[in-house]
């Protein structure tokens, strides 16, 4: 997983650390961790943070 390029990977000023801001329940998290052991873990919530895509629509 490449969280650093994900939209949901946000910096928290209070903790001075990055966190995933996706609202997932325990079942989603457990399912993601189980598939990660068997094969390369792929986050179902991953969304590429492409800020240039927004600018492209504004032009």
KOLBA-595014 format. One record per residue: z, x, y of N, C-alpha, C in turn; residue number from 1. Coordinates in steps of 0.2 Angstrom, whole numbers. Layout:
n_up = Z; n_east = X; n_north = Y; ca_up = Z; ca_east = X; ca_north = Y; c_up = Z; c_east = X; c_north = Y; i = NUM $
...
END
This chain:
n_up = 0; n_east = 4; n_north = -6; ca_up = 0; ca_east = 0; ca_north = 0; c_up = 0; c_east = 4; c_north = 6; i = 1 $
n_up = -4; n_east = 2; n_north = 11; ca_up = -4; ca_east = 6; ca_north = 17; c_up = -1; c_east = 2; c_north = 23; i = 2 $
n_up = 5; n_east = 2; n_north = 23; ca_up = 8; ca_east = -3; ca_north = 28; c_up = 7; c_east = -1; c_north = 35; i = 3 $
n_up = 6; n_east = 6; n_north = 36; ca_up = 5; ca_east = 8; ca_north = 43; c_up = -1; c_east = 5; c_north = 47; i = 4 $
n_up = -6; n_east = 2; n_north = 43; ca_up = -11; ca_east = -1; ca_north = 46; c_up = -11; c_east = -8; c_north = 46; i = 5 $
n_up = -5; n_east = -11; n_north = 44; ca_up = -5; ca_east = -18; ca_north = 43; c_up = -2; c_east = -21; c_north = 50; i = 6 $
n_up = -5; n_east = -27; n_north = 51; ca_up = -3; ca_east = -31; ca_north = 57; c_up = 5; c_east = -33; c_north = 57; i = 7 $
n_up = 8; n_east = -34; n_north = 51; ca_up = 15; ca_east = -36; ca_north = 50; c_up = 20; c_east = -30; c_north = 50; i = 8 $
n_up = 17; n_east = -24; n_north = 51; ca_up = 22; ca_east = -18; ca_north = 51; c_up = 24; c_east = -17; c_north = 58; i = 9 $
n_up = 30; n_east = -19; n_north = 60; ca_up = 32; ca_east = -19; ca_north = 67; c_up = 38; c_east = -14; c_north = 68; i = 10 $
n_up = 38; n_east = -12; n_north = 74; ca_up = 44; ca_east = -7; ca_north = 76; c_up = 50; c_east = -11; c_north = 79; i = 11 $
n_up = 56; n_east = -10; n_north = 77; ca_up = 62; ca_east = -13; ca_north = 79; c_up = 65; c_east = -8; c_north = 84; i = 12 $
n_up = 66; n_east = -10; n_north = 90; ca_up = 69; ca_east = -5; ca_north = 95; c_up = 76; c_east = -4; c_north = 93; i = 13 $
n_up = 80; n_east = -10; n_north = 91; ca_up = 87; ca_east = -9; ca_north = 90; c_up = 89; c_east = -4; c_north = 84; i = 14 $
n_up = 85; n_east = -5; n_north = 79; ca_up = 86; ca_east = 0; ca_north = 73; c_up = 82; c_east = 6; c_north = 73; i = 15 $
n_up = 77; n_east = 6; n_north = 78; ca_up = 73; ca_east = 12; ca_north = 79; c_up = 69; c_east = 14; c_north = 72; i = 16 $
n_up = 67; n_east = 9; n_north = 69; ca_up = 63; ca_east = 9; ca_north = 63; c_up = 58; c_east = 4; c_north = 62; i = 17 $
n_up = 53; n_east = 5; n_north = 57; ca_up = 48; ca_east = 0; ca_north = 56; c_up = 50; c_east = -4; c_north = 50; i = 18 $
n_up = 48; n_east = -10; n_north = 51; ca_up = 49; ca_east = -15; ca_north = 46; c_up = 43; c_east = -20; c_north = 45; i = 19 $
n_up = 43; n_east = -23; n_north = 39; ca_up = 37; ca_east = -28; ca_north = 37; c_up = 40; c_east = -35; c_north = 40; i = 20 $
n_up = 36; n_east = -38; n_north = 44; ca_up = 39; ca_east = -44; ca_north = 47; c_up = 36; c_east = -50; c_north = 44; i = 21 $
n_up = 33; n_east = -50; n_north = 38; ca_up = 30; ca_east = -55; ca_north = 34; c_up = 36; c_east = -59; c_north = 31; i = 22 $
n_up = 36; n_east = -66; n_north = 32; ca_up = 41; ca_east = -70; ca_north = 29; c_up = 39; c_east = -72; c_north = 22; i = 23 $
n_up = 42; n_east = -68; n_north = 17; ca_up = 41; ca_east = -69; ca_north = 10; c_up = 48; c_east = -70; c_north = 7; i = 24 $
n_up = 47; n_east = -74; n_north = 2; ca_up = 54; ca_east = -76; ca_north = -2; c_up = 55; c_east = -71; c_north = -8; i = 25 $
n_up = 60; n_east = -71; n_north = -11; ca_up = 62; ca_east = -66; ca_north = -16; c_up = 57; c_east = -67; c_north = -22; i = 26 $
n_up = 54; n_east = -72; n_north = -24; ca_up = 49; ca_east = -73; ca_north = -29; c_up = 43; c_east = -69; c_north = -27; i = 27 $
n_up = 40; n_east = -70; n_north = -21; ca_up = 35; ca_east = -66; ca_north = -19; c_up = 36; c_east = -59; c_north = -19; i = 28 $
n_up = 41; n_east = -56; n_north = -17; ca_up = 43; ca_east = -49; ca_north = -17; c_up = 43; c_east = -47; c_north = -24; i = 29 $
n_up = 47; n_east = -50; n_north = -29; ca_up = 47; ca_east = -48; ca_north = -36; c_up = 41; c_east = -48; c_north = -39; i = 30 $
n_up = 36; n_east = -53; n_north = -38; ca_up = 30; ca_east = -53; ca_north = -41; c_up = 26; c_east = -47; c_north = -38; i = 31 $
n_up = 26; n_east = -45; n_north = -32; ca_up = 23; ca_east = -39; ca_north = -29; c_up = 25; c_east = -33; c_north = -32; i = 32 $
n_up = 32; n_east = -32; n_north = -33; ca_up = 34; ca_east = -26; ca_north = -36; c_up = 32; c_east = -26; c_north = -44; i = 33 $
n_up = 32; n_east = -31; n_north = -47; ca_up = 30; ca_east = -31; ca_north = -54; c_up = 23; c_east = -29; c_north = -55; i = 34 $
n_up = 19; n_east = -31; n_north = -51; ca_up = 12; ca_east = -29; ca_north = -52; c_up = 11; c_east = -22; c_north = -50; i = 35 $
n_up = 15; n_east = -20; n_north = -45; ca_up = 14; ca_east = -13; ca_north = -43; c_up = 16; c_east = -8; c_north = -48; i = 36 $
n_up = 20; n_east = -10; n_north = -53; ca_up = 22; ca_east = -5; ca_north = -58; c_up = 16; c_east = -5; c_north = -63; i = 37 $
n_up = 13; n_east = -10; n_north = -65; ca_up = 8; ca_east = -10; ca_north = -70; c_up = 1; c_east = -7; c_north = -67; i = 38 $
n_up = 0; n_east = -8; n_north = -61; ca_up = -6; ca_east = -6; ca_north = -58; c_up = -5; c_east = -4; c_north = -50; i = 39 $
n_up = -9; n_east = -2; n_north = -47; ca_up = -8; ca_east = 0; ca_north = -40; c_up = -6; c_east = -6; c_north = -36; i = 40 $
n_up = 0; n_east = -6; n_north = -32; ca_up = 2; ca_east = -12; ca_north = -29; c_up = -2; c_east = -14; c_north = -23; i = 41 $
n_up = -4; n_east = -20; n_north = -23; ca_up = -8; ca_east = -23; ca_north = -17; c_up = -4; c_east = -28; c_north = -14; i = 42 $
n_up = -3; n_east = -28; n_north = -8; ca_up = 1; ca_east = -33; ca_north = -4; c_up = -3; c_east = -39; c_north = -3; i = 43 $
n_up = -1; n_east = -45; n_north = -5; ca_up = -5; ca_east = -51; ca_north = -4; c_up = -5; c_east = -53; c_north = 4; i = 44 $
n_up = -1; n_east = -50; n_north = 7; ca_up = 0; ca_east = -52; ca_north = 14; c_up = -3; c_east = -47; c_north = 19; i = 45 $
n_up = -6; n_east = -42; n_north = 16; ca_up = -9; ca_east = -36; ca_north = 20; c_up = -15; c_east = -39; c_north = 25; i = 46 $
n_up = -14; n_east = -37; n_north = 31; ca_up = -20; ca_east = -39; ca_north = 36; c_up = -21; c_east = -33; c_north = 40; i = 47 $
n_up = -27; n_east = -31; n_north = 40; ca_up = -29; ca_east = -25; ca_north = 44; c_up = -28; c_east = -26; c_north = 51; i = 48 $
n_up = -24; n_east = -21; n_north = 55; ca_up = -23; ca_east = -22; ca_north = 62; c_up = -29; c_east = -18; c_north = 65; i = 49 $
n_up = -34; n_east = -22; n_north = 67; ca_up = -40; ca_east = -20; ca_north = 71; c_up = -40; c_east = -23; c_north = 78; i = 50 $
n_up = -37; n_east = -19; n_north = 82; ca_up = -36; ca_east = -22; ca_north = 89; c_up = -43; c_east = -22; c_north = 93; i = 51 $
n_up = -48; n_east = -18; n_north = 90; ca_up = -55; ca_east = -18; ca_north = 93; c_up = -59; c_east = -24; c_north = 92; i = 52 $
n_up = -57; n_east = -27; n_north = 86; ca_up = -60; ca_east = -34; ca_north = 84; c_up = -59; c_east = -39; c_north = 90; i = 53 $
n_up = -53; n_east = -39; n_north = 93; ca_up = -51; ca_east = -44; ca_north = 98; c_up = -55; c_east = -42; c_north = 104; i = 54 $
n_up = -56; n_east = -36; n_north = 106; ca_up = -60; ca_east = -34; ca_north = 112; c_up = -67; c_east = -36; c_north = 111; i = 55 $
n_up = -70; n_east = -35; n_north = 105; ca_up = -77; ca_east = -37; ca_north = 103; c_up = -78; c_east = -44; c_north = 105; i = 56 $
n_up = -74; n_east = -48; n_north = 103; ca_up = -75; ca_east = -55; ca_north = 105; c_up = -74; c_east = -57; c_north = 112; i = 57 $
n_up = -71; n_east = -53; n_north = 116; ca_up = -70; ca_east = -54; ca_north = 123; c_up = -76; c_east = -52; c_north = 127; i = 58 $
n_up = -80; n_east = -48; n_north = 124; ca_up = -86; ca_east = -45; ca_north = 128; c_up = -92; c_east = -50; c_north = 127; i = 59 $
END
